[in-house]
Amino acid sequence: NGIYSREFNEPAAASVGLQKNEKVKSVLNYNLDLEIATNFEIKNSILSAPLTGRLVMLGNDIAPLLSGYFDVNKGVVLAKDNEFQVSQARVQLPNEVGQPAQVFLRAFTNVKHLNQVYRIEMNVRGPSNNLAFEFTSDPPLPNGDIVNLLAFGTLRDSAESTLSSNRNSVETAQYEALQALFGQAIGRSINRN
């Protein structure tokens, strides 16, 4: 049994008693292969989910090398006041130092606006330092409306939708802002080398 409850973006513990340019000798050599089969859960302000996977740790205490993967098949991702139900997620840790983890996440949420409930699906994929987001909805909405619904809880009004001269640039800015909000939370969570 295990639980991880620290925030993903908390700084690592500082070395105690070392001077600024003092060299550190390696004390520990790692050769661990851990299988996470059941009863391990992550609970913090971003994610609440059980996970499974495999973690391989080689190297030493100065230069550890992590590889492996983590799978989440249910759970909750909290982003911008929206609770997304995870339907599938995988984080693939590379076996090269300095390479970002690869992320795949599929989650959904239901957002009510007036008398209509919209099921919004979020797909996230790519390297953790440059995540790509895709949003779809049922019933279908344009990307700008999905972004407004998630970020502000409202749809664009009909007067705004008739103005098309700046629409693409506004939608792009809104989408990038929402992607940045999700990406910062998720990317910082995973991209810790």
N, C-alpha and C positions, 0 to 999 in steps of 0.2 A: 504494500500500500504506500502511496506517496501523494503529496500535493505540493504544487509550486504556487506560491501566493505573492511573490515580489512583483513589482511593476517591471515590465520588460525594459523600460528605458532608464532604470536606476543605474547609476554608475557602479562599476565593479569596486570591490573593497580596495582601499589604497594599501600599498606596501608600508609596513611600519618600520621605522628606524633606519631607513636608507637615505643616504645623502643624495643630492641631485645627480651627480655623475658617477656614483658608485656602481660598479659592476656586480651583477647578481649571478651566483653560481646555481646551476641546476641541481636540485636536490632529488626530485622525483622523475622517474621515467614511466610513461604511461603505455599500457597495452591492454585496453579495456574494450570489451564487446558486450554491450548491455542490450537485452531485449526487453522492451516494455510491452507486456502482453495485456495486463488488466490492472485495474485499481490505481491508475495514476491520473491525476487531474490537475488542470491549470485553472486558477481562479484569481483574476485581478480586474482592473478597471476596463480592460479591453476584451478579454476572453474568459469564458467560463465553459470548460469542456473537458471531457475525458479524452485521453489520447493513447495511442499505441505507436509502436515503432521500434527502431533499432538505432543505437548510438554507438559509434566506434570512436575511441579516443586514443590517439597515438602521440608520440612526441614526449615532451617533458613539461615541467611546471612553468618554464619560461616561454616555450613555444609549443603549446598543445595544438594538435591537429584533430579537428572534429569532422566526422562524416557520418552519413546515415540518413534517416528520414523519420518524420513524425506524421501520423495520420489522425485526422479528426473526422468522425462520421456523424457526429451530432454535437450540439453545443450552441453557445450564443456568442456572437461578436457584437460588441457595442461600439457604435460609430455615430457621431453627431446626433446624439439623443435617439438613435434608432436601434432597435434590437433585432439583429439579423439572426435567423436560425440557420446554422451551418448544415448543409446537406452533404458536403464533401470538401475535404481540405487535405493538402499534403505540403509539407515543407521538406525539400530535399537539400541536405547539407553537402557541400562539395568536399572532395578530399584534397583540395589545394588551398594553401594559405592565401588569404587575401581575396578569394573568390566569394561572391555573395551567394546566399542560399537561393534556391529556386522555389517559387511559391505558386500554388494552385489552390484557389478557394472558390467555392460556389455556395452562396447563401441567399436567403430570401427574407423579406419582411412584408407585412401588410400595413398599408397606410390608408387611413380613411380621410377623404376630403369631401365635405358636404355629405351627400347621401351615397357616395361611391367608394368602394374599397378597392384599392389598387394593390396587386401583388407585384412587388418589385424584386427582381432577381439581380444579384451582384455577382459578377465573375471577375476574379482577380488572378492575374498570372504574370510570370516573368521573374527576373532577378529582384531580390528584396530591396535593392537600391534604386530600382527603376520599374515599379509595378505598373502594369496596364490594367485599367478598369473598364468594364463594360456593364451597362445597366439596361435592363429590359423591363417591360411592365405588361400586366394583363389586367384590364384592357390596355391595348397599346397606347403609349404616349410618346411624343417626340422627346429626345434627350433633354432638351431645355426644361420641359415640364417635369420630367423625372427628377432632375437636379433640383428644381424649385421645390418640388414636393418633399424631397429628402432634407434639403437644407432649411427650408422656411415653412413647410407644412401647407403650402398653397400652390395653385397652378397659376400660370401667367393669365392675365385677363384678356378678353377678346380684343380690346383696343390695342394692347401691346402686340398681339399676334398678327394684327394687320400691318404693323410696321415691319417691313422686311429688310430695310437698308442696313441696319446694324444688327440684325437678328443673329447671323452666324457668328459674329465676333462676340456678342454677349453670351450666346450659348457656349461658345468655346471657353470663354473666361469663367463662366459658372461651372462648367464641367471640370476644368482644370483646378478650380478652387476646391470643389468637392473631392476630386481625386487627390489633391494635396492633403486635405484633412484626413482622408482614409489612409493614404499612402504614408504620411508621417507616423501615424499610429502603428500601422502594420509593419512598415519598413523598419522603424526604430526597434520594433519588437523582435525582429528576426535578424537584422543585419548587424549583429554584435560579434566582431572578430577580436 
